[in-house]
């Protein structure tokens, strides 16, 4: 990654939810000025900051210093890094830390980290005192464009990913684009999968722009801010129209049903597969399955796979290191997935690039046969 980009202008995206509306600020240097943004929006003077062992050495001290300088009393809790932290085991100390900080109704809980910290902290904020104010400071690309926006919070279960949680909207999201320069190339690519997803859902022009400009997005500066802002605006529009995923919001799960099954199959082992990589493979599979069902041209699936492969993402099941369980076991994970209604399989399929739709009652036998064909065996 590259150095800071002070010339890049910040952008603001508004999530319109009536009296629960909030801003997403996107740009460089926002952690250093976080306290001012927070104090201008919230009356509370106490904060609990939840972060992890990877992020804390980089950003906890400047954030805490900023809060202190603004007269905000803050405590912090540092958790282990990794997907396995999204569990009941770590939910309890987070709740206790919030209570121990004497967080009241106008105070706030701050999630400083990637999607794992954001999801876990948001869930804790949603249940402590029947709902505490909540601020997201996402430090990964994936969290900035996806998990920090929209209020879906939760933890994992042995039965599957994100099966325990609540909807709890943040009061503010601060997406500091400078922090992305400290991500490993693998982490940045994983987040990029979610950026590409917005183009594939209903923005074919954005997907084409990414095909032509992905290197500039990776390099940083204005192109990166633009890609994040377009992604956040796309999610904000969907959330405003369908906050609780009763319809259109389900489109945000493009690639996730297959991807979540692969994550469960690897037991959430980040050395083998991280969330964005699972989504990348899942999006390719969703386009291939759509072609198999004669809904879309095979050329679209080829185009999606080619772009994701070009940026360095895995695109096939045999790109996952180690052995995968048989197709039947992957089907069990899909059947457990939260997008199943009334025992019927629901997938996000597509009629082409940027033409995704919710497909109810997808035949399970067709999915199983497809998985058997794609399985590395």
C-alpha positions in Angstrom: 0.0 0.0 0.0 1.0 3.6 -0.2 1.6 6.6 2.1 -1.1 9.1 3.3 -2.9 11.1 0.7 -3.6 14.5 2.3 -4.7 16.1 -1.0 -7.7 13.8 -1.3 -11.0 15.5 -0.3 -13.3 13.9 2.2 -16.8 13.0 1.3 -20.0 12.5 3.3 -22.7 10.0 2.7 -26.0 10.2 4.5 -28.0 7.1 5.6 -31.6 8.4 5.7 -33.6 6.6 8.4 -35.7 9.5 9.8 -34.7 10.4 13.3 -32.1 7.6 13.3 -30.3 9.0 10.2 -26.5 9.3 10.4 -23.5 10.3 8.4 -20.7 8.3 6.9 -17.5 10.4 6.7 -15.0 9.2 4.2 -11.5 10.6 3.8 -7.9 10.8 5.2 -7.0 11.7 8.8 -10.4 11.1 10.4 -9.1 9.2 13.4 -7.1 12.2 14.5 -10.2 14.4 14.3 -12.7 11.8 15.5 -13.4 13.4 18.9 -14.5 16.7 17.2 -16.9 14.9 14.9 -18.3 12.9 17.8 -18.6 15.8 20.2 -20.5 17.8 17.5 -23.1 15.1 17.3 -23.4 13.5 20.7 -23.9 15.1 24.1 -22.4 12.3 26.1 -18.9 12.7 27.7 -18.1 9.0 28.3 -17.0 6.5 25.7 -16.0 2.8 25.7 -13.6 2.0 22.9 -13.5 -1.7 21.7 -10.6 -2.8 19.5 -8.3 -5.7 18.8 -4.7 -6.6 19.2 -3.8 -5.8 15.5 -5.5 -2.4 15.4 -4.7 -1.2 19.0 -0.9 -0.6 18.5 -1.6 1.5 15.4 -4.7 3.6 16.2 -5.9 3.3 19.8 -3.5 5.9 21.3 -4.2 8.7 18.8 -8.0 8.0 19.2 -7.8 8.1 23.0 -5.7 11.2 22.9 -8.2 12.9 20.6 -11.1 12.0 23.0 -9.2 13.2 26.0 -8.4 16.5 24.4 -12.0 17.1 23.8 -13.0 16.4 27.4 -14.4 12.9 26.7 -13.6 10.3 29.4 -12.9 7.0 27.6 -11.9 3.4 28.6 -10.7 0.8 26.1 -10.8 -3.0 25.8 -8.4 -4.8 23.4 -9.6 -8.2 22.2 -7.8 -11.0 20.2 -7.9 -10.4 16.4 -9.7 -12.7 14.1 -13.0 -14.1 13.1 -13.2 -16.4 16.2 -13.6 -13.3 18.4 -17.2 -13.0 17.1 -18.4 -15.3 19.8 -20.3 -15.5 23.1 -17.0 -15.9 24.8 -15.9 -12.4 23.8 -19.4 -10.8 23.9 -19.5 -11.1 27.7 -16.3 -9.0 28.4 -17.4 -6.4 25.9 -20.7 -6.0 27.7 -19.0 -5.9 31.0 -16.5 -3.2 29.8 -19.4 -1.1 28.6 -21.2 -1.4 31.9 -18.0 -0.8 33.8 -17.4 2.4 31.9 -20.8 3.6 33.2 -22.1 4.3 29.7 -25.4 6.1 29.8 -28.0 6.9 27.2 -26.2 9.9 25.7 -22.8 8.3 25.9 -21.4 5.9 23.2 -19.6 2.7 22.5 -16.9 3.0 19.8 -15.9 0.1 17.5 -12.3 0.7 16.3 -11.4 -2.2 14.0 -12.6 -4.3 11.1 -15.8 -6.1 10.6 -15.3 -8.6 13.4 -14.9 -5.8 16.0 -17.7 -3.7 14.4 -20.2 -6.6 14.4 -19.4 -7.8 18.0 -19.3 -4.3 19.5 -22.5 -3.2 17.7 -24.2 -6.3 19.0 -23.1 -5.5 22.6 -24.1 -1.9 22.2 -27.5 -3.1 20.9 -28.2 -5.2 24.0 -26.6 -3.3 26.9 -29.1 -1.1 28.6 -31.5 -2.2 25.8 -29.5 -0.2 23.3 -26.6 2.2 23.7 -25.3 4.8 21.2 -22.7 3.4 18.9 -20.0 4.8 16.6 -18.2 2.8 13.9 -14.5 3.6 13.1 -13.8 0.8 10.5 -10.2 0.1 9.8 -10.5 -2.4 6.9 -11.8 -1.8 3.4 -14.4 -4.5 3.9 -15.7 -2.8 7.0 -15.7 0.6 5.5 -17.8 -0.4 2.5 -20.0 -3.0 4.0 -20.2 -4.2 7.6 -20.0 -0.7 9.3 -23.0 0.6 7.4 -26.6 -0.5 7.9 -26.9 -1.7 11.5 -26.5 -5.4 11.1 -24.6 -6.7 14.1 -24.0 -10.1 15.6 -21.7 -13.0 16.4 -21.2 -16.5 14.9 -22.4 -19.8 16.0 -21.1 -23.3 15.3 -24.3 -23.6 13.2 -23.2 -20.7 10.9 -22.1 -17.1 10.5 -23.9 -14.1 12.0 -26.8 -16.2 13.2 -27.0 -14.4 16.6 -27.5 -10.7 16.5 -29.7 -7.6 16.3 -30.3 -4.6 14.0 -28.7 -1.6 15.8 -27.8 1.4 13.7 -24.7 3.5 14.5 -24.9 7.2 15.2 -21.8 7.9 13.1 -19.3 6.1 10.8 -15.8 7.5 10.4 -14.1 5.8 7.4 -10.5 7.0 7.6 -9.0 6.1 4.3 -5.4 6.5 5.5 -5.7 3.4 7.7 -6.2 1.3 4.6 -2.5 1.8 3.8 -1.5 -0.4 6.7 -3.6 -3.4 5.5 -1.9 -6.4 4.0 -2.5 -6.8 0.2 -4.6 -9.8 1.0 -6.9 -7.9 3.4 -7.3 -5.0 0.9 -8.2 -7.5 -1.9 -10.7 -9.1 0.4 -12.4 -5.8 1.0 -12.3 -5.0 -2.7 -14.6 -8.0 -3.3 -17.4 -6.1 -1.5 -16.7 -3.0 -3.6 -17.1 -5.0 -6.8 -20.3 -6.5 -5.4 -22.1 -3.2 -5.6 -21.3 -3.0 -9.3 -22.6 -6.5 -9.8 -25.8 -5.9 -7.9 -27.2 -3.0 -9.9 -24.4 -0.7 -11.0 -22.9 -2.1 -14.3 -21.2 1.2 -15.1 -19.5 1.1 -11.7 -18.3 -2.4 -12.3 -16.9 -1.3 -15.7 -15.2 1.7 -13.9 -13.6 -0.7 -11.5 -12.3 -2.9 -14.3 -10.6 0.2 -15.7 -9.5 1.9 -12.5 -8.9 -0.9 -9.9 -5.2 -0.2 -9.8 -5.8 3.4 -8.9 -8.2 2.3 -6.2 -5.5 0.0 -4.8 -3.0 2.8 -5.0 -5.1 5.2 -2.9 -6.1 8.9 -3.1 -9.2 10.2 -4.9 -10.0 6.9 -6.8 -10.1 5.0 -3.5 -12.3 7.6 -1.8 -14.6 7.6 -4.9 -14.9 3.8 -4.8 -15.7 3.8 -1.1 -18.2 6.6 -1.4 -20.0 4.9 -4.3 -20.1 1.7 -2.3 -21.4 3.4 0.9 -24.0 5.4 -1.1 -25.2 2.1 -2.7 -25.6 0.4 0.7 -27.1 3.5 2.3 -29.8 3.7 -0.5 -30.6 0.0 0.1 -30.7 0.3 3.9 -32.9 3.4 3.7 -35.4 1.5 1.5 -35.3 -1.8 3.4 -33.7 -1.6 6.8 -34.6 -5.0 8.1 -34.0 -7.1 5.0 -37.6 -7.8 4.1 -36.9 -7.4 0.4 -34.4 -5.4 -1.6 -31.7 -5.4 1.1 -31.3 -9.1 0.5 -29.5 -8.2 -2.7 -26.5 -7.2 -0.6 -26.0 -10.9 0.0 -24.9 -11.5 -3.5 -22.2 -14.3 -3.3 -22.7 -14.6 0.5 -24.7 -17.9 0.5 -22.0 -19.8 -1.2 -19.3 -17.8 0.6 -20.7 -18.3 4.1 -20.9 -22.1 3.4 -17.2 -22.1 2.4 -16.3 -20.1 5.5 -18.2 -22.5 7.7 -16.5 -25.4 5.9 -13.1 -23.9 6.9 -14.2 -23.4 10.5 -13.6 -19.6 10.0 -9.9 -20.2 9.8 -8.6 -16.9 8.4 -5.3 -18.5 7.2 -7.4 -20.5 4.7 -10.2 -18.2 3.8 -11.3 -14.7 4.9 -14.8 -13.3 4.4 -14.1 -11.2 1.3 -12.4 -14.2 -0.4 -15.4 -16.3 0.3 -17.6 -13.6 -1.2 -15.4 -13.4 -4.3 -15.7 -17.2 -4.9 -19.4 -17.0 -4.0 -20.1 -14.2 -6.6 -18.4 -16.2 -9.3 -20.5 -19.3 -8.3 -23.7 -17.2 -8.2 -23.0 -16.0 -11.8 -22.1 -19.5 -13.0 -25.2 -21.0 -11.3 -27.3 -18.3 -12.9 -25.9 -19.2 -16.3 -26.6 -22.9 -15.6 -30.2 -22.0 -14.9 -30.3 -20.2 -18.2 -30.9 -16.8 -16.5 -27.7 -15.1 -17.7 -25.0 -15.5 -20.3 -21.9 -17.6 -19.4 -19.9 -14.7 -20.7 -21.0 -12.6 -17.7 -19.7 -15.3 -15.3 -16.4 -15.4 -17.2 -16.1 -11.6 -17.0 -16.7 -11.5 -13.3 -14.2 -14.3 -12.7 -11.6 -12.6 -14.9 -11.8 -9.3 -13.0 -11.7 -10.8 -9.6 -8.8 -13.1 -10.6 -6.9 -10.1 -12.1 -7.0 -8.2 -8.8 -5.7 -11.4 -7.0 -8.8 -12.8 -5.4 -9.7 -16.5 -5.3 -12.5 -17.4 -7.7 -12.9 -21.2 -7.5 -13.5 -23.6 -4.7 -10.2 -25.3 -5.4 -8.5 -22.0 -4.6 -9.3 -22.6 -0.9 -6.2 -24.3 0.7 -6.7 -27.7 2.2 -9.6 -30.1 1.9 -13.2 -29.1 1.7 -16.1 -31.2 3.0 -18.2 -33.0 0.4 -20.8 -31.1 -1.5 -23.5 -32.6 0.7 -21.9 -31.0 3.8 -21.7 -27.6 2.0 -25.4 -28.0 1.3 -26.1 -28.5 5.0 -24.4 -25.1 5.6 -26.4 -23.5 2.9 -29.7 -24.9 4.3 -28.7 -23.5 7.8 -28.0 -20.1 6.2 -30.3 -17.3 7.5 -31.6 -16.6 4.0 -33.7 -19.8 4.0 -37.4 -19.1 4.5 -39.9 -21.9 5.1 -37.4 -24.5 4.2 -37.0 -23.1 0.7 -33.6 -22.1 -0.6 -33.3 -18.4 -1.4 -30.3 -17.2 -3.5 -29.3 -13.9 -5.0 -29.0 -14.7 -8.7 -28.4 -12.5 -11.7 -29.6 -11.9 -15.3 -26.3 -10.3 -16.1 -23.7 -7.8 -14.8 -25.6 -5.4 -12.5 -28.9 -7.3 -12.8 -29.1 -9.2 -9.6 -32.4 -10.4 -8.1 -33.8 -12.4 -5.2 -34.6 -15.9 -6.4 -37.0 -17.8 -4.0 -37.5 -21.6 -4.1 -34.3 -22.5 -5.8 -34.3 -26.3 -6.3 -32.0 -27.8 -3.8 -31.1 -30.7 -6.1 -29.9 -28.3 -8.8 -27.7 -26.5 -6.2 -26.3 -29.8 -5.0 -25.5 -31.0 -8.5 -23.8 -27.7 -9.3 -21.7 -27.9 -6.1 -20.7 -31.5 -7.0 -19.5 -30.2 -10.4 -17.6 -27.3 -9.0 -16.1 -29.2 -6.0 -12.4 -29.9 -6.2 -13.0 -33.5 -5.0 
